């Protein structure tokens, strides 16, 4: 029988916990309730008490129960994470489910974010509403988020439906999926792309497959690059084909649609992970029309959709970004291959196209070449990053890099 861990505050959410336990039982699944309560009231419905949870983190509950709320939340966040990870590693659970507001969500998703991609995780939360960003809930993991619509203040017409759906979701994941991602037998590489580099990236994927290498694409819009590097650090990826390093430009500007993947290139470079890198998307930023950067009268741009614009950076900005980019690659502990195009870093950048600016491209590439160190092997490739021919050559460079490392 499958077992689902329910993370809950069993002092205030015991009605909801009992209801979820019953729903899971009706579906032929066992519930294992992990108590994360920090209030003074008694807990009910817990299978693993808060005392047991705290003790697993080396803390005696009776000695800390009178600490401030903030201190207790921090303590319980760490303790629940350790508890859930231990249950997962022992094979005692097959999925995780939680429901609640800010406090319950904060603690529960911290544990979920520590679990592998593919392992079932479902969070019904009040946070998933309004203009709030989802990053704090899902982090870098595949957490299924269900907007609770209303707050969890006991059982009523709304909460019964939401909790029933959340239970059905985690049961479905455990029954018909539930496999954590595992490294395949053949080499696996991560690759960054966007719509504006998609043609070149797709050609690279096809060529890598022909060469016996599997590729996983990551959307370079503030999260993808960060997740790719984390997976490489964890050993799931054998190499990185970083064709679209656009997130570095977003970091320089401190905002935009693709902002969020801070310190790109740093960890994989310092860890010596096999890397083939290019400059896809380094030449533009993506801002909503209500938050355009200064000097728009000097810039060329196009509207990506009704509200979001792709905006070419200016030559002085390009020189600074090129310098930063080179300095990041110079952190490499082992050799890195850098591919530089002759005809643009994304779509719409050729002569007479909307984002054509040879002054910007020259400034960026010149700064890179001036600052790049000896550990980076620079290869100039005729064409645009978004050309299929560019992608094919990039894939072959990645294969060569993996083969070279395999001989070390």
Buried (B, 14 or more C-beta within 10 A) or exposed (E): EBBBBBBBBBBBBBBBBBBBBBBBEEBEBBBBBBBBBBBEEEBBBBBBBBBBBBBBBEBEBEEBBEEEEEEBBBBBBBBBBBBBBEBBEEEEBBBBBBBBBEBBBBBBBBBBBBBBEBBBBBBBBBBBEEEEEEEEBBBBBBBBBBEBEEEBEEEEEEBEEBBBEBBBBBBBBBBEEBEEBEBEEEBBBBBBBBBBBBBBBBBBBBBBEEBEBBBBBBBBBBBBBBBBBBBBBEEBBBBBBBBBBBBBBBBBBEBBBBBBBBEBBEBBBEBEBBBBBBBBBBBBBBBEEEEBBEEEEEBBBEEBEEEBBBBBBBBEBBBBBBBBBBBBBBBBEBBBBBBBBEBBBBBBBEEEEEBBBEEBBEBBBBBBBEBBEEBBBEEEBEBBBBBBBBBBBBBBBBBBBBEEBEEE
